[in-house]
Amino acid sequence: MKKNNGLDINQIHKYLNNEMSEHELNEFKESLKDEKNLNEFKKYIVADHYIQLNKNDFDSQKALSLLHKKIQNTKSLSKTRKNRINNYLKYAAIFVGLLISATLYYNRDIFETDQPINEITLQQDNGSFETIKDNELFKEIKNEDGIVLGFQEKSKIVYKNDESNASQAKLSINTLKVPYGKKFQLVLSDGTTVHVNAGSTLKFPAQFIPGRLREVELSGEAYFEVARNEKDPFIVSTNGIRTEVLGTKFNVSSYGNDSFSEVVLVEGSVGVSKAKERFNKDTDQILVPNQKASLSRSDRSLSISDVKTENYIAWVDGVLLFKNESFENIIKKLERAYDKKITVNYQKIKKEKFTGRFDIEDIEDVLKTFKSNTFFNFNIKENEIIINP
């Protein structure tokens, strides 16, 4: 049998397709206790996922051959994250992107009372949920029947693409909840990558069903790299706005305490609809790059303007970027990023506008920077910050 650094390729293939006997499964898991084997297996998981995405008919022998070649090629890849991703994308050949920033509720009851409010949780269709530790080295994600849906590696879950059973599968909705102060990444079964920001909830099918719309529901903020599929459009639903992907990168903002909802297009094209029905090119708005569609919640009017888009996607790279933004709005973003409740008892400063960029600074350093421009006092006590004149 062919082996690679102690791992049997055929056994890995059996494992990914749930074809192992109990004895084989125990032996296989025992081999993964070796760190070298575990690291190789992670590469197999990602490679197998993207190879299957790019195939219309699954040929097991061809998959084994492609998988083996992929692992051999992986050894010569650059160690940088960017280069690794670019090589994986060669096998997917289906990625476009979009940035979604949607309804964010500031009350911390976004998580049910029986769920930990400061931990990432994943709830399955039957109501069961589990805590997701973002420092987990490797973990299987299973449904109630014990079937492996995907695999977790630290702050990322990759869902399997089970095309052979997808058409007969029941639509099973999973719910990922990311609390303040954390971020998480998903690779959905169709190959769509989702970066989920702090204070956000994403509802999505564990397996997309061919011939049906690929629809997810978002509250909060996320960046999507959407797998292209012209037969089954990808739709993001959120409070007050519905966005249909035509091949694009874009940002949607629909916060619960704002008087507007807006869509900012980075590249490609996007259809924006005010109603819950499908996008209609004859009655709804199609944006071109560097345009913003803003919907007033009071009179439901839609206006279009030209904007600079870089301000809307900096958070994906861990950057807090403010361009001539009011302190009142900045405080909301700081609450999400640092998981702190901030109370401002200084009305005058709320309307002051600031420009700044932060990445590795802690919350105290950020506030000191603002304080150096406009004087105020602040007091940090555990998870609460009080700002006074």
WOMO-V721285 format. One line per field, one symbol per residue. ss: DSSP state (A for helix, B for strand, O for the rest). phi: phi as a letter, one per 20 degrees, with the letter a starting at -180 (. if undefined). burial: # if it has 9 or more other C-alpha atoms within 8 Angstrom, else .. A space follows every 50 residues. Layout:
BEGIN
ss->???
phi->???
burial->???
END
This chain:
BEGIN
ss->OOBBOOBBAAAAAAAAOOOOOAAAAAAAAAAOOOAAAAAAAAAAAAAAAA AAAOOOOOOAAAAAAAAAAAAAAAOOOOOOAAAAAAAAAAAAOOBBBBBB BOOOOOOAAAOOOOOOOOOBBBBOOOOOBBBBOOOOOOBBBBOOOOOBBB BBOOOBBBBOOOAAAAOOOOOOBBBBBBOOOOOBBBBOOOOOBBBBOOOB BBBBBOOOOOOOOBBBBBBOBBBBBBBOOOOOOBBBBBOOBBBBBBBBBB BBBOOOOOOBBBBBBBBBBBBBBOOOOOOOOOOOBBBOOOBBBBBBOOOO OBBBBBOOOAAAOAAAAOOBBBBBBBAAAAAAAAAAAAOOBBBBOOAAAA OOBBBBBBOOOOAAAAAAAAAOOOOOBBBBBOOBBBBBO
phi->.fcclndegfffffffdldefffffffffffffffffffffgffgfffgf fffedecedffffffffffffffffeffeffffffgffffeflceccbdd ccgdeefeefeffedfedcfccdefenfbcedefdffbbeddefenffea cdclebcdefdeffdffefefdedcdcdfgnccbccdffenfecedefmc ccdbffbfdgncgecccccpbbdddeffbffcgdcddbfnbccdedoacb ddcbffdeebcbcdeebnbbddceeefffcfeddededgmdcdddfffdm edddbebeeffecfffemdecccldfffffgfffgffdlceddddcfffg efdccacccefeffffffffffecfadbcdcleccddcf
burial->......#########....#....#..#...#....##.##.######## ####........##.###.##...........##...##.##.####### #####.....#....##.######......####.#...####....### ###########....#....############################## #########....##############....########.########## #####....##############.....#....#.############... ........#.#.####..####..####.##..#######.#.#.#..## #..##..#.......#...##............#####.
END
